[in-house]
Amino acid sequence: GSVTPHQAIAAVLTAARLGVENGYELAPAETGDCIEEASTDVIAPRSLGEALDALEADSVFLEAFGAEYVDGFLTVKRAEWERYRTWTTDWEISEYLPFL
């Protein structure tokens, strides 16, 4: 949910092209339910912040996708992540405000 469909398709196609050009091996297929059990030890980032860090660290993908474009994307999404991370939810207000 962090990208537009156009960005997602472009990213998948870029990753696929890099995989073919560089001869990357596919990870084994996941056969577990991905919640209780997993058949591989490959773990996806657990938050948008971790995903942005992983994207920024992938120099091969950045070069292929366009470093300037990715930099702009990272700037917008890091600001979005920070707003989300520091937002006080309705639940928090109703749960804790009466005690202040």
C-alpha positions in Angstrom: 0.0 0.0 0.0 3.0 2.3 0.0 3.3 2.8 -3.8 1.0 3.5 -6.7 0.3 0.5 -9.1 2.6 2.2 -11.7 5.5 2.3 -9.2 4.9 -1.3 -8.1 4.9 -2.6 -11.6 8.0 -0.6 -12.6 9.8 -1.9 -9.5 8.9 -5.6 -10.1 9.9 -5.3 -13.8 13.2 -3.7 -12.8 13.9 -6.4 -10.2 13.0 -9.1 -12.7 15.3 -7.6 -15.3 18.2 -7.4 -12.8 17.5 -11.0 -11.8 17.8 -12.2 -15.4 20.8 -10.0 -16.3 22.7 -10.8 -13.1 21.8 -14.5 -12.9 20.2 -14.2 -9.4 18.9 -17.5 -8.0 15.3 -17.5 -7.0 14.6 -18.1 -3.3 12.9 -21.4 -2.6 9.1 -21.3 -2.8 7.4 -20.6 0.5 5.3 -23.5 1.6 4.4 -22.5 5.1 1.6 -20.1 6.1 4.1 -17.3 6.6 2.6 -16.5 10.0 3.0 -19.5 12.2 5.6 -21.3 10.2 7.9 -20.5 7.3 9.8 -22.8 5.1 12.5 -20.3 4.3 14.6 -17.9 6.5 14.0 -15.0 4.1 12.2 -12.3 6.2 10.6 -9.2 4.6 10.9 -5.9 6.4 8.5 -5.6 9.3 7.7 -1.9 8.8 7.7 0.8 6.2 10.8 2.2 7.9 12.7 -1.1 7.6 11.6 -1.4 3.9 12.8 2.1 3.1 16.2 1.3 4.7 16.4 -1.9 2.6 15.6 0.0 -0.5 18.2 2.7 0.2 20.8 0.0 0.9 20.2 -1.7 -2.5 22.6 0.2 -4.7 22.1 -2.1 -7.7 18.3 -1.5 -7.7 18.8 2.2 -7.1 21.1 2.6 -10.1 18.7 0.5 -12.3 15.5 2.3 -11.2 17.0 5.8 -11.1 18.7 7.2 -8.0 17.1 10.6 -8.3 13.6 9.0 -8.5 14.2 6.7 -5.6 15.7 9.6 -3.5 12.4 11.6 -4.0 10.4 8.5 -3.2 12.4 7.9 0.0 12.0 11.5 1.1 8.2 11.4 0.7 7.8 8.0 2.3 10.2 8.7 5.3 8.1 11.8 6.1 4.9 9.6 5.8 6.5 7.0 8.1 7.4 9.6 10.6 3.9 11.0 10.7 2.5 7.5 11.1 5.0 6.6 13.8 4.3 9.7 15.9 0.5 9.8 15.4 -1.7 9.6 18.5 -4.6 7.3 17.7 -8.2 7.6 18.8 -7.7 4.5 20.9 -4.7 6.0 22.7 -6.6 9.2 23.4 -9.7 7.4 24.8 -7.5 4.9 26.8 -5.0 7.3 28.4 -6.5 10.9 28.3 -8.8 10.3 31.3 -5.8 9.6 33.5 -3.9 12.8 32.6 
